[in-house]
Amino acid sequence: MTYQHIEFEITEGVAVLTLNRPDSLNSFNGQMHTEVRDALKQTKTNESVRCLLITGNGRGFCAGQDLSDRAVDPDAEVPNLGESIEKNYNPMIRTITSLEMPVICAVNGVAAGAGANIALACDIVLASKSASFIQAFCKIGLIPDSGGTWTLPRAVGLPRAMALSLLGDKISAEQAEQWGMIWKTYEADELKEAALAMAKKLATQPTKGLALIKRSLQASANNSLDEQLDLERDLQTLAGQTDDYREGVSAFMAKRSPSFQGK
């Protein structure tokens, strides 16, 4: 597929997906959804990819949905926003969260609406100190989507999630870091280099083991302690059967650096 609204490349085990509609703060239209869906499919099916990095071009990361797009135009026939979510945003969030590899998001500027929640769906979120996060839905009479009502209260707690969602206040990247919403902030000119370095490092690690870590942590919010202990047992059984586990132990015993293959 030829891309118009994203950039996508695979290098050194890292798939880099860059949102590229800078004039509209990388907001989503129908074509951009199609292109992102294709890039995520390639990421999932290409065996050489062991980490995904998502970022944006220009002064914004993503302003969410382009409200001038025909699928959600309030001046046209009454839109079925649930249909747009079911077709586009929900599959994207499900794919990002279920990828059997680490997913890093480098938030280079404003992340508003669905853009904020796409970032929060990723495993590790880095941000420019000039970036910001806005649950902008309330300003146009909507509710947070793209998983925001699930990820936000788990990241910052229900009281803060409630206030951010009801007030639609802008929160700075540094405040998001202090609240535990994201992992770390960087100077604007350092962000992409730092994110790519992290992604390349993760691409050399035991990928299947990292995927099992993701599964266990994602399940923990809804499991009792007994259920989580059983899940840890079951996933550790799988981890212990990987080639990378054997390589890790062999390298440790031989006092050498491991060479993980992601298998």
N, C-alpha and C positions, 0 to 999 in steps of 0.2 A: 504494500500500500504506500502511496505517496502522501506524505503528511503536509498539511497546510497550517495546522494550529498547534502542533507539538513538535519537539525534536526528540529523537530516540536513537541511542547508540549503545552498543555492548562492547565493553573493553575490560580486559583483565578480570573477567568474572563478574563484572558489575554492569547492570542495565541502568542507564540514566535516562529518565523520562522527564523532559522539561516542557512545562506548559508555555505556549508561545503565541499568545494573543495580547501582547503587552499594551496595546492601545486601549484595550478594554479590561485591563488588570487581570488578564487571563481568565475571564469569566467563560463559562461553558455555553456553547451552542450545540446544536445537534451534530454537526460535523466533528467538533472537538470530542464529544462523547464517543463517536465511532472510532476516532483515531486512538484515544486512550484505551478503549476496549481492545483494539488490535495490539497495542504495545504491551498491555498486561497479559494478553494471550501468549505473545512471543516470550515474555519473561517467564511465564509458567511452564512453557513447553520446551524451552531451550536448555538443554542439560548443562551447558557451559555457564549459565547464569547462577550465581550463588549469593547475590545481594541486589536489591533494587533501591535506587536513589531517585526520589521525586523532588523536583524544584520548579522554579518558574523564571522566566525572563522579564526584565524590566523592573519597575518600581513596586510591583505587587506580586504576591505568590498566586493568589486566586481570590476573586471577588464573588465566587459562587456562581449562581445561574445568571446568564445574560437575559435580563428581563425583556429585551426586545426580540428574543427568539420566538418564532411562531408557536412553539409547543406550550409556552407559558404566557403568552401575550394577553394581559387582562382586558385590552381594548377589543380583542377579537371575540369569537364565540367563547363562552365560559370554559376555561381550560380544565382538564382533569390532571391536577398536579400529582395525584397519587399514581397515575399512569406513567408520568415522566419519571417519578422516583423509582417505580418498580422496574422500568425499562433501563434506566441509566445509572442512577446513584446507588441504589441498593446492590446491584451486581458489582459495581466498582468497589464498594466498601467490603463486600464479602470476599472478593478476590484479594484485595490488599491484606485483609486480616487473616486469610487462610493460606497465603503463599508460604511454602515450606522453605523459607529463607528470611533473613532479616530485611526489613523495609525501613529505610531512613528517609525522613522528610527534611529538606533544607528550606525553611520559610524565609524567603529573601525580602518580603515586604508585607503589605497588608494581607491578612487571611480573614475573609469575611464570609458569613453565611456557610454554605456548603464547603467553601474553601477552608475555613477554620476546622471543620469537622473531618474533612479528608486528611488534613494534617494530623489530627488527633487519632485517626485510625491507624496511623503508622506506628512502628515499634519504637523508634527513637526519633524524637523531633528536635532538631537544631534550628536556631533562628538568628537572623541578623538583629543587632541591638536596635535597629531602626524599624523592625517589624512590629506588627500588632495583630491582635485577634479580636474579632467582633462577632458576637451571635446576633446578627442583624435581622433575623427573621421577624422579631416582634415589631419592627418598625414598619412592616408592610402587612401585618396581620396574619403571619404564618408561625409555624412551630419549627424549632430546630430539627433538621433531618440529617441524612447522611451519617446516622449513628450518633449524632450529637447528644441526644437525650440519654444515651447509654454511656458514652465515653466521658463526657464532661463531668457528671457527678462522681464517677469513679476516679477521675483525676484530681478534682479539687474539693470534693464533698458536696453534699446536697445544698447547703445554704448558699455557698458561692455560686454553684451552678444555677440555682434558682434566680439569684440576683442578676447574674450575667445574662441569663435568657430573658428575663422579664424587662430589664432595663435596656439591654442592648448596648451597654457601655463598652468603649474600647479599652482593652487591656494591653499594656506594653509587653514586649517580649521579655524584658527583665522581670516584670511582675509575674508573668506566666512561669518563668523559671523559679522564682521565689515560692510560688504556690505549688510547684510540682506538676504543673500542666505540661511542661516541656522539659527536655533534658538539660540543654545548655545554650547560651547565647554567645555570639561572636561579633566582632567588628564587621561591618558590611563587606569590606574587601577581603575578609578572611574566611567568610562562611563557606563558599562553594569548595574552596581548596580543602578546608577542614572536613567537610562532609564527604568529599570524594576520597580523602585519605582514610576516613573511618570505614567507608564502604569497601574500599580495596582490602583493608585489613580483615574485615568480616568475611570477605570472599575467600580468604585463605584458611578460615577456621572450619571446624567440623559441622558442616551445614545441616546434616540430619539431626545432630544433637541440638543445634540451635532451634531448629523447627520444633523439636519436642519440648524445649523450654517454653517456646511461645504457646504451644497447646496447653501446657500445664498451668501457666499463669493466666491465660484467658479463661480457663475453666474454673479457677479458684474462687472467683466472685460468687458463683452460684452453687458451689459444692460445700457440703459439711466437711469437717476435718476428716472424718472417717472416709468419705468419698474421695477426698483429695489424696489421702494416704494410699488408697487403693489405686488411684490414677498414677501417682508417682511410681508405685510398684510396677504397674503395667508399662508405663513409658520408659522406665529405667531398663526393663527387660528388653525393649526394642533398641534402646541406645547401646546396650551392651553387646548387641549383635552386629553393630556396624564396623566397617573396616577402620573408620576413623578412631573408634575407641581402642582397637588393638594398636593402631599406630601411636596414639597418645600415650598409652601405657609403655609401649616399647621405647618411645623416645624419652620418656621420663626415666626409665630404668637405665637407659644408655647415656643419660645426661646430654642429650642432643636436642636440637629444635625439631618439633614434629613437622611432617609434611602431609597435611590433610588433603584428601581428594574429594571431600563432600559426599562420601559414600559409606 
